[in-house]
Amino acid sequence: MGLVKELGEDDGGVEHGALLARLCDAVAGKDAAAKAEIREEVLSAMGPDQLVDAVGVSAMFHMMNRVANATGTPLDAIMREAAPKVEESIGAAGFLSREVTSPEGPA
């Protein structure tokens, strides 16, 4: 989401993009108060159907990554090289899923 900010487009060209970016950050975090706050903001700005859609997309993306990790799918050579840069640029070392993930796949 930092790339959206670097480009100087708070919404990244997507209606409610900045709000959705904050929702994704909250969903991936451990702060229950932040989750409740952003949930109310999304409900107010976008309505319940779009809140469910946004959280569903986020959950499916997370699930697909977890399935890949659980099956031992290793990163290909291109991603092994790029992964450290990507991880650093998005702060992935702090992601909850990072606690059980390594570039080589599950132990």
Residue frames relative to the residue before (quaternion, step in Angstrom):
aa qw qx qy qz dx dy dz
M 1.0000 0.0000 0.0000 0.0000 0.00 0.00 0.00
G 0.5354 0.6301 -0.4015 0.3938 3.55 1.21 -0.38
L 0.5925 0.5769 -0.3682 0.4249 3.57 1.09 -0.66
V 0.6033 0.5477 -0.3551 0.4581 3.59 1.02 -0.76
K 0.6773 0.4857 -0.2870 0.4722 3.56 0.92 -0.90
E 0.6422 0.5308 -0.3283 0.4450 3.60 0.98 -0.82
L 0.6681 0.4933 -0.2992 0.4700 3.57 1.07 -0.68
G 0.4702 -0.7058 0.4176 0.3261 3.55 1.30 -0.16
E 0.5969 0.5230 -0.3684 0.4843 3.54 1.25 0.36
D 0.3345 -0.7947 0.4671 0.1958 3.55 -0.09 1.26
D 0.7549 0.3501 -0.2045 0.5156 3.58 1.05 -0.73
G 0.4048 -0.7440 0.4552 0.2745 3.59 1.26 0.01
G 0.6464 -0.5293 0.3185 0.4479 3.56 1.19 0.49
V 0.6274 0.4954 -0.3266 0.5043 3.58 1.31 0.15
E 0.5049 -0.6372 0.4799 0.3299 3.56 -0.88 0.89
H 0.8352 0.0649 -0.1182 0.5332 3.57 -0.81 1.10
G 0.2423 0.8271 -0.4837 0.1522 3.60 1.20 0.39
A 0.6694 0.4883 -0.3116 0.4651 3.59 0.89 -0.88
L 0.6357 0.5194 -0.3202 0.4729 3.57 1.03 -0.78
L 0.6598 0.5001 -0.3026 0.4722 3.58 0.97 -0.84
A 0.6161 0.5333 -0.3443 0.4664 3.59 1.05 -0.72
R 0.6587 0.4927 -0.3077 0.4782 3.59 0.96 -0.81
L 0.6130 0.5395 -0.3442 0.4634 3.58 1.07 -0.72
C 0.6503 0.5143 -0.3172 0.4604 3.61 0.92 -0.89
D 0.6415 0.5162 -0.3230 0.4666 3.58 0.96 -0.85
A 0.6803 0.4912 -0.2936 0.4580 3.59 0.90 -0.90
V 0.6402 0.5313 -0.3270 0.4483 3.58 0.95 -0.87
A 0.7094 0.4512 -0.2555 0.4773 3.58 1.01 -0.79
G 0.6565 0.5441 -0.3036 0.4251 3.59 1.23 -0.23
K 0.5475 -0.6274 0.4648 0.3008 3.51 -1.39 0.00
D 0.5651 0.6373 -0.3670 0.3738 3.61 1.28 -0.19
A 0.3053 -0.7907 0.5059 0.1600 3.59 -0.20 1.30
A 0.6335 0.5283 -0.3395 0.4520 3.60 1.01 -0.72
A 0.6411 0.5128 -0.3222 0.4714 3.60 1.00 -0.79
K 0.6361 0.5253 -0.3253 0.4621 3.57 1.02 -0.79
A 0.6657 0.4979 -0.3043 0.4651 3.57 0.91 -0.88
E 0.6539 0.5234 -0.3112 0.4489 3.58 0.97 -0.85
I 0.7053 0.4446 -0.2805 0.4756 3.60 0.79 -0.93
R 0.5823 0.5713 -0.3739 0.4414 3.58 1.08 -0.64
E 0.6724 0.4879 -0.2946 0.4723 3.58 0.92 -0.88
E 0.6334 0.5271 -0.3299 0.4605 3.59 1.03 -0.76
V 0.6690 0.4836 -0.3009 0.4775 3.58 0.93 -0.89
L 0.6231 0.5353 -0.3418 0.4564 3.60 0.95 -0.79
S 0.6852 0.4937 -0.2796 0.4566 3.55 0.90 -0.95
A 0.7482 0.4216 -0.2208 0.4623 3.58 0.87 -0.96
M 0.8312 0.2566 -0.0747 0.4875 3.57 0.95 -0.89
G 0.4793 -0.6749 0.4370 0.3518 3.59 1.17 -0.47
P 0.6778 -0.5457 0.3257 0.3698 3.55 -1.25 0.47
D 0.6365 0.5395 -0.3519 0.4243 3.62 0.94 -0.73
Q 0.6950 0.4566 -0.2829 0.4780 3.57 0.91 -0.86
L 0.5770 0.5533 -0.3833 0.4626 3.61 1.11 -0.53
V 0.6666 0.4958 -0.2998 0.4690 3.58 0.87 -0.95
D 0.6462 0.5174 -0.3222 0.4593 3.59 0.95 -0.85
A 0.6807 0.5008 -0.2958 0.4454 3.59 0.85 -0.97
V 0.6787 0.4667 -0.2933 0.4852 3.58 0.90 -0.88
G 0.6221 0.5474 -0.3346 0.4488 3.59 1.07 -0.71
V 0.6488 0.4999 -0.3173 0.4779 3.59 0.95 -0.84
S 0.6471 0.5148 -0.3166 0.4647 3.57 0.94 -0.87
A 0.6680 0.5073 -0.2976 0.4560 3.58 0.92 -0.91
M 0.6573 0.5067 -0.3151 0.4603 3.59 0.96 -0.82
F 0.6306 0.5215 -0.3366 0.4659 3.58 0.99 -0.79
H 0.6584 0.5013 -0.3042 0.4718 3.57 0.92 -0.93
M 0.6507 0.5290 -0.3180 0.4423 3.57 0.93 -0.91
M 0.6579 0.5144 -0.3257 0.4432 3.60 0.89 -0.88
N 0.6409 0.5074 -0.3218 0.4778 3.58 1.04 -0.73
R 0.6570 0.5075 -0.3147 0.4602 3.57 0.96 -0.81
V 0.6247 0.5220 -0.3433 0.4684 3.61 1.01 -0.75
A 0.6437 0.5130 -0.3240 0.4663 3.58 0.93 -0.87
N 0.6548 0.5014 -0.3121 0.4717 3.59 0.95 -0.84
A 0.6885 0.5076 -0.2868 0.4314 3.59 0.87 -0.98
T 0.7028 0.4487 -0.2772 0.4773 3.58 1.07 -0.64
G 0.5227 -0.6682 0.3948 0.3526 3.54 1.29 -0.03
T 0.2990 0.7659 -0.5164 0.2395 3.56 1.21 0.40
P 0.2478 -0.7877 0.5433 0.1514 3.60 -0.49 1.13
L 0.5572 -0.5637 0.4792 0.3770 3.54 -1.26 0.35
D 0.4385 -0.6607 0.5243 0.3105 3.56 -1.06 0.66
A 0.7401 -0.4483 0.2704 0.4220 3.57 -1.29 0.34
I 0.6444 0.5212 -0.3278 0.4536 3.60 0.94 -0.83
M 0.7015 0.4559 -0.2753 0.4736 3.59 0.88 -0.90
R 0.5940 0.5537 -0.3768 0.4457 3.62 1.06 -0.63
E 0.6686 0.4867 -0.2938 0.4794 3.56 1.04 -0.78
A 0.7291 0.4414 -0.2371 0.4662 3.58 0.94 -0.91
A 0.5354 0.6931 -0.3892 0.2855 3.60 1.08 -0.72
P 0.6749 0.4914 -0.3395 0.4334 3.66 0.72 -0.84
K 0.6523 0.5069 -0.3144 0.4677 3.60 1.01 -0.78
V 0.6558 0.5015 -0.3044 0.4752 3.56 0.96 -0.90
E 0.6431 0.5324 -0.3221 0.4462 3.58 0.88 -0.95
E 0.6803 0.4853 -0.2906 0.4661 3.56 0.89 -0.94
S 0.6854 0.5153 -0.3003 0.4178 3.59 0.85 -0.94
I 0.7737 0.3163 -0.1860 0.5164 3.60 1.07 -0.63
G 0.4947 -0.6833 0.4181 0.3369 3.58 1.25 0.10
A 0.2112 0.8384 -0.4828 0.1392 3.57 1.17 0.59
A 0.5420 0.6234 -0.4148 0.3814 3.61 1.11 -0.45
G 0.6998 0.4575 -0.2660 0.4798 3.59 1.19 -0.48
F 0.4657 0.6828 -0.4510 0.3370 3.61 1.25 -0.06
L 0.5816 -0.5924 0.4288 0.3562 3.57 -1.07 0.71
S 0.6821 0.5020 -0.3046 0.4358 3.59 0.87 -0.88
R 0.5617 0.6181 -0.3821 0.3956 3.60 1.18 -0.47
E 0.5456 0.6418 -0.3889 0.3730 3.56 1.19 -0.50
V 0.7898 0.2562 -0.1280 0.5425 3.61 1.13 -0.58
T 0.6324 0.5329 -0.3204 0.4619 3.58 1.23 0.34
S 0.0230 -0.7662 0.6416 0.0291 3.51 -1.11 0.72
P 0.6433 -0.5412 0.3602 0.4044 3.62 -1.13 0.48
E 0.6709 0.5032 -0.2937 0.4587 3.58 1.15 -0.55
G 0.5666 -0.5591 0.4002 0.4541 3.58 1.25 -0.18
P 0.7457 -0.4000 0.2678 0.4606 3.60 -1.27 -0.03
A 0.5180 -0.6362 0.4756 0.3175 3.54 -1.16 0.60
